[in-house]
Amino acid sequence: MNDQTYTSKELLGWLWQDYLKKHLGLMLLALLFMVIEGASLGALARLMEPMFDKVFVAGQEDALIWVGLTLIGIFVMRAIAGVSQKVLLTKVAQGTAADLRIDLLERMMQQDGAFHQSHPPGFLIQRVQSDVNAVGDVWRAVITGAGRDFIGLLVLLAVAVSIDPVWALMACIGIPVMVLPAAMAQRFVRKRAREARDLGADLATRLDEVFHGIVQVKLNALEAYQTRQYRSLTGRFVDTEVRAAFGNAAIPGMVDILSGVGFMAVILYGGSEIISGDKTIGQFMTFFTAMGFAFSPLRRLGGIAGLWQIAAAALERIRELLDAPVRLKDPATPVAAPQGTPEIVLDNVGLAYGDAKVLNQLSFTAKAGETTALVGASGAGKSTVFNVLTRLIDPQSGQATLGGVATTDLKLTDLRNLFSVVTQEALLFDASLRENIVLDRKGVTEARLQEVLEAAHVADFLPNLENGLDTLVGPRGSALSGGQRQRVVIARALLRDTPILLLDEATSALDAQSEQVVQAALDRLSKGRTTLVIAHRLATIRNAQNIVVLDKGRAVDAGTHDALLERGGLYADLYRLQFKDGRQVSEPRAKHPRKTRKKSAPTSKTGFWRRLFG
């Protein structure tokens, strides 16, 4: 995450233009109720003069009735106005927060793999949930303070000035002294709040990693280690929050001290005027009540400066994500997707991540309707080919074409609608089995769904599930076995019925019995489609019409299984290596022995890029 900062004016302008402007009507109505609620304080203060001078001092009984009725009327009006403006502002705040969350999610789903490598899931969840919640809560407080409290303060000061301008000036004598300390406190609070937001994201990331990797945590006895790591982060987070709270509380604290000084000056000066008879007790009580009522909104307004800095720190992080450039976009003038079953061609495709070349002028052709396998050592670039074809990443040179159309000339939606992908990581969502297969496709009939279930062998285990297709599969499909998850993904691919099929080690993590069932489903799925297969277990691709051998991002050989073995080379070396490790039942020897080639070293990459670049 960069250290981009925005001024309060920039943040307020963006928030108003993009999110708050649409709620202008509700905000104006809330403002009206704020005016009523704020003005009621001034009315209560003003009522003190007749209450003391006419009722308590002069003993006028008729004044007692109208003063009492006026008092209860003010409180009823204040209650109605207070409830109304709180409901309206909650609607505005929650609506704004909902819009922010939706925009954030939409923007982050548009980002490429490099973005998600540098922004882990826990970090993004913190931005979408915690930061947006903080903005919503604080924003409501800011609007309330800027509206109700500011209006109330103005009305109360007007009442105080009407009694005696000199008294009012003396009560506010300390306000100029607050300007510089308040500005310093605001900068302190914003810096601490920014640190707290980042530490909160680190905490969320740590939790995400622990819960998703709970099996490895237990198997490696890492409970104590993870607890220590989390305790350390939590300690830093608590310290930062405490320091931010100190800065935020400092401004109201200064208001308290300076208000006390002002009140003391008024009592000393005004008390002498009452004793001399220049002012009445009712006037003094009206002034004192007005300034006493003004004390609370003044403290809240002082605290709002700190609250805004907390919101500004969260808004900065949100704005950074929304402003992050989307590198993979639809072309300005997209062309129509190819019809029928397309041929796949990679022509001198080059791609590097930093200084590491991943694809090095790679060229090969996968003929329409045939199965082409990609083999090679880890780091040879096999998975990167899939990511280039589906535009999860764009190459720096060369191009990939489908049926003669460059992938970069197609709309992303049209391009990805050409592919069905089955990987060894059979990702399922925490939803029903039906939803995981249909995936929001409209118009799927029960007959078509049953056909897909039979073809993918999902129907074999469906009777064993308590709720059939309505059974919840659990987080990431944890309620199903590995083989069952793979068959669900194959059913999903069959239902998509796309012309291109990408298989990435689809059976590598399965036992022999499950592999046999899944492989039969994959064979049925690949019929009539242009199929690209990544396989480390070479026995699974012996029947492929073409096998492309990759080494360090280049295509170094291609042909059928028998032809590649006959002429020797890297494929024959890999095949012999697997046979030596006991992974093959038998191995036909190459007819022409050759010198052993040195196996290429895997490219050094970690994490996402290891998966992304194969």
Helices and strands as residue ranges (DSSP letters): H 8-15, I 16-20, G 21-23, H 24-50, I 51-57, H 61-110, H 113-118, H 121-126, I 127-131, H 132-144, I 145-149, H 150-163, H 165-171, G 175-178, H 179-212, H 214-219, H 223-276, H 281-323, E 344-353, E 356-366, E 371-375, H 382-389, E 397-402, E 405-406, G 407-409, H 412-416, E 419-423, H 433-438, H 446-455, G 462-464, G 468-470, G 475-477, H 482-496, E 500-504, H 512-526, E 530-534, G 538-541, E 546-551, E 554-559, H 561-567, H 570-580, H 607-612
